[in-house]
Amino acid sequence: MDAASVNLLREVLASSGWLERTRELGLALRATRSPGGLLVVGTPEDEPWHVTAHLADEARLSGLAQLSPTLVRWAPPPGAPPHLRVGMDRLRSAGRGETLFVVAEQRAPVPLLERVDDARRTGATILAVDGGDPELESLAHDAIAVPPEGGVLSFDAAQHLVSSAAGEVRRRAGLRERLALLADRITGPRVSD
């Protein structure tokens, strides 16, 4: 999905509440403190290659190195390049300042839930995009449940919105702009004559 498609999707979903939720989760991904500390994992049947690639692009384009993801795989082949050789054992060393991002459209299997729980206990932040898995969501610090097909947002589109929001670089408002916003909040809306 290219930037124009993401912008069109944002326009379509503007009043649905989905943009705010995906933006919140995207911004939460930024809490990762170091490059490679954003661990992305899926189920054994569905590794999240797509969102991992988008996060890598967002890290590069935005200059936010902490978004550089590490794809964690269930059974990496021994001859794979180092960045594709990271296995589930990596979750044992996840700790404070790192984020475990679980992307699972289907229910998370028990071994994944156990590893997520271990990572949470050692201080990693747990975030998820899932298909409505109450067990996974109970372990996550923040999660977005994307309803099964037929909903207003597809699972794939939710991943695009989250990764895009993670890489958004917003200019911080200057002192005058912040004071003007504060004054508007205090005095209320302006009514034209």
VEXDREN-2710 file (C-alpha; in Angstrom, 1 decimal):
% VEXDREN-2710
k/r/px/py/pz
1/MET/0.0/0.0/0.0
2/ASP/1.5/3.3/-1.0
3/ALA/1.3/6.7/0.7
4/ALA/-1.6/7.8/-1.5
5/SER/-3.6/4.7/-0.6
6/VAL/-2.9/5.1/3.1
7/ASN/-4.1/8.8/2.9
8/LEU/-7.3/7.7/1.1
9/LEU/-7.9/5.0/3.7
10/ARG/-7.4/7.7/6.4
11/GLU/-10.1/9.9/4.7
12/VAL/-12.5/7.0/4.6
13/LEU/-12.0/6.1/8.2
14/ALA/-11.8/9.7/9.5
15/SER/-15.0/9.6/11.7
16/SER/-14.8/5.9/12.7
17/GLY/-12.3/6.1/15.6
18/TRP/-9.9/3.7/13.9
19/LEU/-7.4/6.5/13.0
20/GLU/-7.0/7.5/16.6
21/ARG/-6.6/3.9/17.8
22/THR/-4.0/3.0/15.1
23/ARG/-2.2/6.3/15.7
24/GLU/-2.0/5.6/19.5
25/LEU/-0.6/2.2/18.9
26/GLY/1.8/3.5/16.2
27/LEU/3.1/6.2/18.6
28/ALA/3.5/3.5/21.4
29/LEU/5.9/1.6/19.1
30/ARG/8.2/4.6/19.3
31/ALA/8.7/4.0/23.0
32/THR/11.3/1.4/22.1
33/ARG/14.6/2.8/23.2
34/SER/17.1/1.4/20.6
35/PRO/17.4/0.1/17.1
36/GLY/16.5/-3.6/16.9
37/GLY/14.6/-3.4/20.2
38/LEU/11.3/-3.5/18.4
39/LEU/10.6/-7.2/18.2
40/VAL/7.9/-8.2/15.8
41/VAL/6.4/-11.7/16.1
42/GLY/3.4/-13.6/14.7
43/THR/2.1/-17.1/14.8
44/PRO/4.0/-20.1/13.5
45/GLU/1.7/-20.2/10.5
46/ASP/1.9/-16.5/9.7
47/GLU/5.1/-14.5/10.2
48/PRO/4.5/-10.7/10.0
49/TRP/6.9/-10.0/7.1
50/HIS/4.8/-7.3/5.6
51/VAL/4.5/-5.0/8.7
52/THR/8.1/-5.6/9.5
53/ALA/9.1/-4.3/6.1
54/HIS/6.9/-1.3/6.5
55/LEU/8.3/-0.5/9.9
56/ALA/11.9/-0.8/8.5
57/ASP/10.8/1.7/5.7
58/GLU/9.3/4.1/8.3
59/ALA/12.4/3.9/10.4
60/ARG/14.6/4.8/7.5
61/LEU/12.3/7.6/6.1
62/SER/11.5/9.2/9.4
63/GLY/14.9/9.0/10.9
64/LEU/13.5/7.2/13.9
65/ALA/16.1/4.5/14.5
66/GLN/14.1/2.9/17.3
67/LEU/11.5/1.8/14.8
68/SER/14.1/-0.5/13.1
69/PRO/12.3/-3.9/13.7
70/THR/13.7/-7.3/14.5
71/LEU/11.6/-10.0/12.9
72/VAL/11.4/-12.9/15.4
73/ARG/10.7/-16.2/13.6
74/TRP/9.5/-19.5/14.9
75/ALA/11.9/-21.7/12.9
76/PRO/14.5/-19.6/11.1
77/PRO/16.6/-21.7/8.7
78/PRO/20.3/-22.0/9.8
79/GLY/21.7/-20.6/6.6
80/ALA/19.5/-17.5/6.6
81/PRO/21.1/-14.0/6.8
82/PRO/21.6/-12.8/10.4
83/HIS/18.6/-10.5/10.3
84/LEU/16.4/-13.4/9.3
85/ARG/17.9/-15.8/11.7
86/VAL/16.4/-14.4/15.0
87/GLY/14.4/-17.1/16.7
88/MET/11.9/-17.3/19.6
89/ASP/14.8/-17.5/22.1
90/ARG/15.3/-13.8/21.5
91/LEU/12.1/-13.2/23.5
92/ARG/13.8/-14.6/26.6
93/SER/16.2/-11.7/26.7
94/ALA/13.6/-9.0/26.0
95/GLY/13.5/-6.4/28.7
96/ARG/12.9/-2.8/29.7
97/GLY/13.1/-0.3/26.8
98/GLU/12.2/-3.0/24.3
99/THR/8.8/-3.6/22.7
100/LEU/7.3/-6.9/21.6
101/PHE/4.8/-6.2/18.8
102/VAL/2.6/-9.3/18.3
103/VAL/0.7/-9.4/14.9
104/ALA/-1.7/-12.3/14.9
105/GLU/-4.9/-12.4/13.0
106/GLN/-5.7/-15.9/14.3
107/ARG/-5.7/-16.8/18.0
108/ALA/-2.2/-16.9/19.5
109/PRO/-1.1/-20.4/20.3
110/VAL/-0.2/-21.3/23.9
111/PRO/3.6/-21.3/23.3
112/LEU/3.4/-17.7/22.0
113/LEU/1.2/-16.6/24.9
114/GLU/3.8/-18.1/27.3
115/ARG/6.7/-16.2/25.6
116/VAL/4.7/-13.0/25.6
117/ASP/4.0/-13.4/29.3
118/ASP/7.7/-14.0/30.0
119/ALA/8.7/-10.9/28.0
120/ARG/6.1/-8.8/29.9
121/ARG/7.5/-10.1/33.2
122/THR/11.0/-9.0/32.3
123/GLY/9.8/-5.5/31.5
124/ALA/9.2/-5.4/27.7
125/THR/6.3/-3.4/26.5
126/ILE/3.7/-5.6/24.8
127/LEU/1.7/-4.3/21.9
128/ALA/-0.6/-6.2/19.6
129/VAL/-2.7/-6.1/16.5
130/ASP/-5.0/-9.1/16.6
131/GLY/-8.2/-10.6/15.3
132/GLY/-9.9/-10.4/18.7
133/ASP/-7.9/-12.7/20.9
134/PRO/-8.9/-12.0/24.6
135/GLU/-5.9/-14.0/26.0
136/LEU/-3.4/-12.0/24.0
137/GLU/-5.1/-8.7/24.7
138/SER/-5.0/-9.5/28.4
139/LEU/-1.2/-9.7/28.2
140/ALA/-0.7/-6.6/26.1
141/HIS/-0.2/-3.1/27.4
142/ASP/-2.1/-1.9/24.4
143/ALA/-3.8/-3.8/21.6
144/ILE/-6.1/-3.3/18.6
145/ALA/-8.6/-6.0/17.9
146/VAL/-9.6/-6.0/14.2
147/PRO/-12.9/-7.8/13.7
148/PRO/-13.0/-10.7/11.2
149/GLU/-13.8/-10.0/7.6
150/GLY/-16.8/-7.8/7.0
151/GLY/-15.7/-5.0/9.3
152/VAL/-14.9/-1.5/8.2
153/LEU/-11.1/-2.1/8.5
154/SER/-9.2/-5.2/7.2
155/PHE/-6.3/-6.7/9.2
156/ASP/-3.8/-5.7/6.5
157/ALA/-5.1/-2.1/6.5
158/ALA/-4.8/-1.9/10.2
159/GLN/-1.1/-2.9/10.0
160/HIS/-0.5/-0.2/7.3
161/LEU/-2.1/2.5/9.4
162/VAL/-0.2/1.5/12.6
163/SER/3.2/1.4/10.8
164/SER/2.5/4.6/9.0
165/ALA/1.5/6.4/12.2
166/ALA/4.6/5.1/13.9
167/GLY/6.7/6.9/11.3
168/GLU/4.8/10.2/11.3
169/VAL/7.1/13.0/12.0
170/ARG/5.2/15.9/13.4
171/ARG/6.7/19.3/13.9
172/ARG/6.5/20.4/17.5
173/ALA/4.4/23.5/18.0
174/GLY/6.3/26.6/19.1
175/LEU/5.6/28.5/22.3
176/ARG/3.3/30.9/20.6
177/GLU/1.2/28.1/19.0
178/ARG/1.0/26.3/22.3
179/LEU/-0.1/29.4/24.1
180/ALA/-2.7/30.1/21.4
181/LEU/-4.1/26.6/21.8
182/LEU/-4.2/27.0/25.6
183/ALA/-6.0/30.3/25.2
184/ASP/-8.5/28.7/22.9
185/ARG/-9.2/25.9/25.3
186/ILE/-9.6/28.4/28.2
187/THR/-11.8/30.9/26.4
188/GLY/-13.8/28.5/24.4
189/PRO/-14.6/28.4/20.7
190/ARG/-14.7/31.6/18.6
191/VAL/-18.0/32.6/17.3
192/SER/-18.1/34.7/14.1
193/ASP/-20.5/37.6/13.9
END
